[in-house]
Amino acid sequence: MWPLKWKKREQEYRRERADFFQAVGRLDRRSFMKIAGTAGALAAAQSILPPHSFQLVDVVEAQTAEKPLFRFAYISDTHLYERTLNERFVKATLRAVQDINALDPQPDFVLFGGDLAQLGQPAELELGKEILREVKAPIKMMVGEHDWFLDMGERWREHFGQPQYSFDHKGIHFITLMSVNEKDFWTERKMTPMERMLTVAGLDNSLQSRFEVGDEGRAWLRRDLAKVPRTTPVVIFSHSPLYKYYEPWNFWTADADQVQAMLFPFRSVTVIHGHTHQMLTHRIRNIHFHGMLSTAWPWPYAPEGLPKLTVQMDRADPFDEADGTGDGTIDVYRGGYVDKNHNLWSRNPLTVSRAYLESWGRTNVPPAPEFKSY
Amino acid sequence: MINKSYKLVTLAAFALAAFMFSFSDRTGQAISPGAVSAVAQQNQPRHPEAKSDSGNLVVQLCDGKTSMEIDGVREGEVLTPEKAREVAAKMMAAVAAEQSRQTSKWTERDRLTWEREQKRVIEEGDKLFHDWKALGGTIGISCDMCHPNASNTHAETYPKFQTQIKKVVSIREMINWCIENPMEGKPLPLDDPRLIAVEAYMAAQRKGVPLDPGKH
């Protein structure tokens, strides 16, 4: 068993909070006052002022209407260094594992959203694998560029298998894409594998190519989708956003348009992506996009290109190392669309509901942040 | 004061040039382009030679910029003393007119120096911003990991009150806070060239954003 070094007080708080949200899910009128009382106490414990706790009421509304088909959870962008170099990211990953393991009922499975390692080193990937072994629910692995570009995925594939696969779960078709391929920028520049890795790892390093699913990946996707009826809901896991957000930071998938075109004929498509380390929401026609939080650090919003439907997260407080980071759960509904629950570790949890996206942002609007990025 | 004395020195130099015109004329030597400066600066880099397409004599002053084509006198011919004095007077007048417009002692060379040094320090800051070891970090965290292109650092808003430091601080103090905390290194002296370089890089990334000290 991995040693979990959490302060008892924090553990208690999280258990209390998990119980609370669980209770909210099966809420009736009579128990509302009791729950509301707990909510007030929790908010007070975090020294949060009243306006923040109003969102708890939104959660109630979103969840009383229809029960989800099932729930899965995610941990993403852990960016692990070797433990001897950096303990902070290890602790954050353990915290996410503890969060997920404390969920009751347990999620059907846990998506790991990519960037397990910081620099693709064998020891980093092994450390990550060892920690993720502690997750009780089954894990679905996705690869990120930080796992890949030291040895072009050799070690990652040894540990976790092929990076691109699909599976069916309770009537939903899931596809995990390998969307962080890059056209060769290293051979011509005679880069060593580590130089290539460091170039890709630098978000603002403009030497690298842009992400893509690539010709082979898209051919595989076409073959996979050919077997799926158009009425079957599709959920795609992709490390890069699968749309074009901000090119200079590679918040970008170069062949996103071609991939989207393959998905337009389906009745409902949801894309869950990593890489951007922030609350991110987008909709293109029938496709809903949700970004995952990182456990390691948050990224600021890009200076342009932010999708209009995105509910920004409040600016992270640099003096709180857990702020802007977290994990989350995803409730999948019968029609295929999902409610995305962002479990921000230093804030109240926040849900971006399917109703918000289905109404193009007209209803069920999540609370706005106090401070927008600029 | 500085400008005034500078002008006096300049005028003295041109007076000397005018004298040398007449001197070389009296000895019967041809006044040829470059001759004036060549006497005094044999081992110095030479001004570009001023020549006329039409083959007329071109006379150039020792500033290397002011020159005059003499109509009716072919290159290699000797100017009469009267003509030489007239040419010198005209050219000195032109220089005086030019001088009356110049209020700065700064030259193109100064401008290039400023530009080059700024660029050098920004590039140094860029490197440090992306290199946790160079800034003394100990856990593999570099500035760019949270602040790609120095985003969310807001150089234009400093000095400002940082609630957590409980006072108004300069951006260097905030950089030091980051070095000490997320990067787990040791703070640098506030005049450390590395700190100045990082500040220069951050400011360069926000170039053009209006100065707004205190904004949060």
Interface residues (C-beta under 8 A of the other chain):
Chain A: Y81 L85 N86 E87 R88 Q118 G202 L203 D204 N205 P248 W249 W297 P298 W299 P300 A302 P303 R315 D317 P318 F319 E321 F371 S373 Y374
Chain B: H130 I139 G140 I141 D144 M145 C146 H147 P148 N149 S151 N152 H154 Q164 W177 C178 N181 P182 H216
